[in-house]
Amino acid sequence: MSQAFEQRGLGDVLSSWIGTGHNRSISPDQLSAVLGSGQLGQLSQRSGVGTDRLPGVLAAVLPIVIDKLTPNGRV
């Protein structure tokens, strides 16, 4: 997953979520580009959230979740 962020120039965004500083935001469009339509479709089916809403929901929640799962900047 980190490689997908890096390839789209968003490695620093992901690093901010893992690190101990401020979490940088990500737009729904950026997150859609990282995940791709196939992965978004699978997540949509599993979560019950429509593919049109899912990128926005994930963009709001994912930085917080990853931050909490990586205390003190450790994966």
C-alpha positions as CSV (number, residue, x, y, z in Angstrom):
1,M,0.0,0.0,0.0
2,S,2.8,2.5,0.8
3,Q,4.1,1.9,-2.7
4,A,0.8,3.1,-4.2
5,F,1.0,6.3,-2.1
6,E,4.6,6.8,-3.2
7,Q,3.8,6.3,-6.9
8,R,1.2,9.0,-6.7
9,G,3.4,11.5,-4.9
10,L,1.6,11.0,-1.6
11,G,4.2,9.2,0.4
12,D,4.7,12.2,2.6
13,V,0.9,12.2,3.4
14,L,1.1,8.5,4.5
15,S,4.2,9.2,6.5
16,S,2.4,12.0,8.4
17,W,-0.2,9.6,9.5
18,I,2.4,7.1,10.8
19,G,4.6,9.8,12.3
20,T,4.0,11.6,15.6
21,G,3.3,15.1,14.1
22,H,0.3,16.6,12.3
23,N,-1.7,14.3,10.1
24,R,-1.9,15.7,6.5
25,S,-5.2,15.5,4.8
26,I,-6.0,13.5,1.6
27,S,-8.8,14.3,-0.9
28,P,-11.3,11.6,-1.9
29,D,-9.9,11.8,-5.5
30,Q,-6.4,11.3,-4.3
31,L,-7.4,8.3,-2.2
32,S,-9.4,6.9,-5.1
33,A,-6.3,7.1,-7.3
34,V,-4.2,5.3,-4.6
35,L,-6.7,2.5,-4.0
36,G,-8.0,2.0,-7.6
37,S,-11.5,1.0,-8.7
38,G,-11.1,-2.7,-7.9
39,Q,-10.1,-2.2,-4.3
40,L,-12.7,0.5,-3.8
41,G,-15.3,-1.9,-5.2
42,Q,-14.3,-4.6,-2.8
43,L,-14.3,-2.2,0.2
44,S,-17.7,-0.9,-0.9
45,Q,-19.2,-4.4,-1.0
46,R,-17.7,-5.3,2.4
47,S,-18.7,-2.1,4.1
48,G,-22.1,-1.5,2.5
49,V,-21.0,2.1,1.7
50,G,-21.6,3.1,-2.0
51,T,-18.5,3.6,-4.2
52,D,-19.6,7.2,-4.7
53,R,-19.4,8.0,-0.9
54,L,-16.6,5.6,0.1
55,P,-13.6,7.7,-0.9
56,G,-14.9,10.7,1.1
57,V,-15.5,8.5,4.2
58,L,-12.1,6.9,3.9
59,A,-10.4,10.2,3.4
60,A,-11.9,11.5,6.6
61,V,-11.3,8.3,8.7
62,L,-8.1,6.7,7.3
63,P,-5.6,9.3,8.6
64,I,-7.1,8.9,12.1
65,V,-7.1,5.1,12.1
66,I,-3.6,4.8,10.7
67,D,-2.4,7.4,13.3
68,K,-3.9,5.4,16.1
69,L,-2.6,2.1,14.9
70,T,1.0,3.5,14.7
71,P,1.7,4.9,18.2
72,N,4.9,6.7,18.6
73,G,5.4,6.5,14.8
74,R,6.0,2.8,14.8
75,V,4.1,0.4,12.4
